[in-house]
Amino acid sequence: MGLSTHVLDTMHGSPAAGMHVALYTTDGDQATLVKQFNLNHDGRNPDGLLFDNASLKAGTYRLVFGVAEYFKARGVALPEPNFLNKVSLDFGVAHPDQHYHVPLLVSPWSYSTYRGS
């Protein structure tokens, strides 16, 4: 299966279509950009998988979500500075033969994540 992500906009009750996301591999404090993309109409990464099982390796990763940019584009008046600008999720992959789904539930004021299926 591999690695995937999905973002739900809890303020509007909809997928976060168009949100900018960056995926990095990490090694300690070093982060290497793997890819950048905008979420599709369903709030999912557009290629289906960020890594398939053949490409996903055990290790640490980071997803960075452009939260403030997304909500500003939706017409939400945010204070300056924004409470949430970018949300960074650092996570580990211990079993690359399994599926790792990293969803984000987000508003301008809060977020939550979990390992999905």
C-alpha distance (Angstrom), angle and dihedral (degrees) to the residues before:
residue distance angle dihedral
M1 . . .
G2 3.85 . .
L3 3.80 131.2 .
S4 3.81 128.4 -27.9
T5 3.80 140.6 159.5
H6 3.80 138.1 -153.6
V7 3.82 130.0 -173.6
L8 3.78 126.9 -155.8
D9 3.81 120.4 -164.9
T10 3.81 102.6 -139.2
M11 3.81 93.0 -172.7
H12 3.80 93.0 62.4
G13 3.81 98.1 24.3
S14 3.79 93.3 -123.1
P15 3.80 143.4 101.5
A16 3.83 112.6 -77.9
A17 3.81 94.2 -115.8
G18 3.79 112.9 -173.3
M19 3.82 97.1 17.3
H20 3.81 111.6 147.5
V21 3.82 116.0 -122.6
A22 3.80 132.5 -177.2
L23 3.81 124.9 -162.0
Y24 3.80 121.1 -153.5
T25 3.78 136.5 178.4
T26 3.80 111.2 -136.2
D27 3.77 135.8 -152.4
G28 3.78 111.2 -179.6
D29 3.81 106.7 -55.1
Q30 3.81 92.7 -16.4
A31 3.81 118.7 98.5
T32 3.80 124.7 -172.3
L33 3.79 119.1 -161.4
V34 3.80 112.0 -123.9
K35 3.81 100.8 174.2
Q36 3.79 145.1 -25.7
F37 3.78 126.1 -146.9
N38 3.79 145.5 154.0
L39 3.78 119.3 -114.3
N40 3.80 116.7 -107.6
H41 3.83 127.5 -120.6
D42 3.81 89.9 -76.4
G43 3.83 93.8 51.2
R44 3.81 91.8 -107.8
N45 3.78 133.5 123.0
P46 3.80 104.8 -85.7
D47 3.83 98.8 -127.8
G48 3.79 94.8 55.0
L49 3.80 93.5 -121.3
L50 3.79 130.9 40.1
F51 3.80 87.9 -156.8
D52 3.78 127.6 4.4
N53 3.82 119.0 -141.2
A54 3.79 91.9 -94.0
S55 3.83 91.4 56.1
L56 3.81 100.9 35.3
K57 3.80 112.0 97.7
A58 3.78 131.4 -169.2
G59 3.79 108.6 -97.2
T60 3.77 143.7 79.9
Y61 3.78 128.1 -51.1
R62 3.80 140.3 -179.7
L63 3.79 130.1 -148.0
V64 3.82 115.5 -164.3
F65 3.81 116.6 -163.0
G66 3.84 121.8 -161.2
V67 3.80 95.8 -134.9
A68 3.83 102.4 160.7
E69 3.80 92.7 43.2
Y70 3.82 89.7 51.9
F71 3.82 95.4 48.9
K72 3.82 92.6 45.0
A73 3.82 88.6 52.9
R74 3.82 87.3 52.9
G75 3.82 89.2 56.1
V76 3.80 97.2 -105.9
A77 3.82 112.0 152.3
L78 3.81 104.9 -131.0
P79 3.80 126.6 -172.2
E80 3.80 120.2 -114.1
P81 2.88 115.6 -88.9
N82 3.80 94.9 34.4
F83 3.78 117.0 -124.6
L84 3.83 88.8 -134.5
N85 3.78 117.6 22.1
K86 3.79 104.3 161.1
V87 3.77 125.8 -0.6
S88 3.79 114.1 -143.2
L89 3.79 119.1 -163.2
D90 3.81 116.8 -168.0
F91 3.80 113.7 -167.1
G92 3.77 140.8 161.9
V93 3.77 131.7 -126.6
A94 3.80 110.4 -149.8
H95 3.82 98.2 163.9
P96 3.82 111.0 37.6
D97 3.81 90.3 -179.0
Q98 3.83 88.2 68.7
H99 3.81 128.4 72.7
Y100 3.81 116.6 -100.1
H101 3.79 113.1 -163.0
V102 3.82 114.7 -179.2
P103 3.82 110.7 -166.7
L104 3.80 124.2 -175.9
L105 3.80 125.0 -155.4
V106 3.81 107.2 -164.1
S107 3.80 146.3 173.4
P108 3.82 128.2 168.2
W109 3.83 87.3 -91.8
S110 3.80 107.4 37.8
Y111 3.77 147.1 13.6
S112 3.78 140.6 -165.5
T113 3.78 134.3 -169.9
Y114 3.78 140.0 179.7
R115 3.77 140.0 169.9
G116 3.75 104.3 -84.5
S117 3.77 130.5 -166.5
